[in-house]
Amino acid sequence: MSPSLTVGLPGQGNRGLLSRDQMNCELPQPTAAKGASGVVGFCRMLHRVVHPATPTGHPGHCTYLRKDRPVVAPLFQETDMGGFLSLRSENVLVLALGIIILGVCHYTLTVKGSHLATHGALTESKRWSRIWELFFVEVCSSFSAEYGKYGHVKMHHGYTNVLGLGDSSTWRLPCLNRYVYMFLAPLLIPVLTPLVAVERLRKVELRSAVRTLGLISLGLYAHYWLLLNVSGFGSPGSALLCMFTTRSLLAHPYLHINIFQHIGLPMFSRDKKPQRIHMMSLGVLNLPRLPVLEWAFGHSIVSCHVEHHLFPRLSDNMCLKVKPVVSRFLQEKRLPYNEDSYLARFRLFLSRYEEFMVQTPPITELVGLQ
């Protein structure tokens, strides 16, 4: 049985709180109940930020949840051939630059691209959303699109920090000590990802399994072929070593950010999980803007993670745009808006690794809510 923590929040009734229906469906009308007036104001503020030229007297549908513009083109522009061509050089500095370029581009496609595609935040077209999801998740990331969407969208976002459901427990490896986990384990991510995907294909229908296996193989072979034929690697071993190096370049911050932003924050039980606005404000944390990581991972994963959890289908650029509005709203309603630095979280996890990553986290119960 997990221990319990009690957190007090000011009793505000329903004023200023976003229910699940209000977050996902139509905005409240101006004649809504008095208790929802805070929600109406919040939605109008977001509406003005996203659509400044649109009148806000009648909010209507949640248009602020829609994409501001397609963001696929910049992702492809980042993956130019410069990195592959740089690897042909015998100059050590140029070679290192090529590896860095390929590593950053790889994570831009596999983390930022896959994350946005899984949420359907790249395009309004359902058909193209599916195409980009298969491309980014299966071809580029070597993972199953179905399991990616189920684990991330359905479970993690639907039950953020709820024990046994969306509590980020997949990132816990109690058998490893703190130094092995924080410094060495990230290097296994490029190898384990396709292996885990193949293992989970046993649980899907044959058609989907064949498609996923074919697309994963296509992505891995395409990377290998480009290194041999464009970069000029003379042996399969050197090409495979380069593949591993580029695919593990940002593995450490990728693993760290995934645990920093949820683990160590309040956890909730299945039968007593709070309203969505409390769950997201208490159980999600933003890191400061880090240029390279935001370029490769996206604003919604690094500095706008709270905003992303509140509005999962919002595009990456729009998460950054509504960040001041969300911060101001939560602070006005005296709700938490968690922020911390990467270094501070890193030190915290090293010092409290057993508590955060090995022991069962305590359950938080909220008091003072009507």
Rosetta blueprint (number, residue, H / E / L):
1 M L
2 S L
3 P L
4 S E
5 L E
6 T E
7 V E
8 G E
9 L L
10 P L
11 G L
12 Q L
13 G L
14 N L
15 R L
16 G L
17 L L
18 L L
19 S L
20 R H
21 D H
22 Q H
23 M H
24 N H
25 C L
26 E L
27 L L
28 P L
29 Q L
30 P L
31 T L
32 A L
33 A L
34 K H
35 G H
36 A H
37 S H
38 G H
39 V H
40 V H
41 G H
42 F H
43 C H
44 R H
45 M H
46 L H
47 H H
48 R H
49 V H
50 V H
51 H L
52 P L
53 A L
54 T L
55 P L
56 T L
57 G L
58 H L
59 P L
60 G L
61 H L
62 C L
63 T H
64 Y H
65 L H
66 R L
67 K L
68 D L
69 R L
70 P L
71 V L
72 V H
73 A H
74 P H
75 L H
76 F H
77 Q H
78 E H
79 T L
80 D L
81 M L
82 G H
83 G H
84 F H
85 L H
86 S H
87 L L
88 R L
89 S L
90 E L
91 N L
92 V H
93 L H
94 V H
95 L H
96 A H
97 L H
98 G H
99 I H
100 I H
101 I H
102 L H
103 G H
104 V H
105 C H
106 H H
107 Y H
108 T H
109 L H
110 T H
111 V H
112 K H
113 G H
114 S H
115 H H
116 L H
117 A H
118 T H
119 H L
120 G L
121 A L
122 L L
123 T L
124 E L
125 S L
126 K H
127 R H
128 W H
129 S H
130 R H
131 I H
132 W H
133 E H
134 L H
135 F H
136 F H
137 V H
138 E H
139 V H
140 C H
141 S L
142 S L
143 F L
144 S L
145 A H
146 E H
147 Y H
148 G H
149 K H
150 Y H
151 G H
152 H H
153 V H
154 K H
155 M H
156 H H
157 H H
158 G L
159 Y L
160 T E
161 N L
162 V E
163 L L
164 G L
165 L L
166 G E
167 D L
168 S L
169 S H
170 T H
171 W H
172 R L
173 L L
174 P L
175 C L
176 L L
177 N L
178 R H
179 Y H
180 V H
181 Y H
182 M H
183 F H
184 L H
185 A H
186 P H
187 L H
188 L H
189 I H
190 P H
191 V H
192 L H
193 T H
194 P H
195 L H
196 V H
197 A H
198 V H
199 E H
200 R H
201 L H
202 R H
203 K H
204 V L
205 E L
206 L H
207 R H
208 S H
209 A H
210 V H
211 R H
212 T H
213 L H
214 G H
215 L H
216 I H
217 S H
218 L H
219 G H
220 L H
221 Y H
222 A H
223 H H
224 Y H
225 W H
226 L H
227 L H
228 L H
229 N H
230 V L
231 S L
232 G L
233 F L
234 G L
235 S L
236 P H
237 G H
238 S H
239 A H
240 L H
241 L H
242 C H
243 M H
244 F H
245 T H
246 T H
247 R H
248 S L
249 L L
250 L L
251 A H
252 H H
253 P H
254 Y H
255 L H
256 H H
257 I H
258 N H
259 I H
260 F H
261 Q L
262 H L
263 I L
264 G L
265 L L
266 P L
267 M E
268 F E
269 S L
270 R L
271 D L
272 K L
273 K L
274 P L
275 Q L
276 R H
277 I H
278 H H
279 M H
280 M H
281 S H
282 L H
283 G H
284 V L
285 L E
286 N E
287 L L
288 P L
289 R L
290 L L
291 P H
292 V H
293 L H
294 E H
295 W H
296 A H
297 F H
298 G L
299 H L
300 S L
301 I L
302 V L
303 S L
304 C L
305 H H
306 V H
307 E H
308 H H
309 H H
310 L H
311 F L
312 P L
313 R L
314 L L
315 S L
316 D H
317 N H
318 M H
319 C H
320 L H
321 K H
322 V H
323 K H
324 P H
325 V H
326 V H
327 S H
328 R H
329 F H
330 L H
331 Q H
332 E H
333 K L
334 R L
335 L L
336 P L
337 Y L
338 N E
339 E E
340 D L
341 S L
342 Y H
343 L H
344 A H
345 R H
346 F H
347 R H
348 L H
349 F H
350 L H
351 S H
352 R L
353 Y H
354 E H
355 E H
356 F H
357 M H
358 V H
359 Q L
360 T L
361 P L
362 P L
363 I E
364 T E
365 E E
366 L E
367 V E
368 G L
369 L L
370 Q L
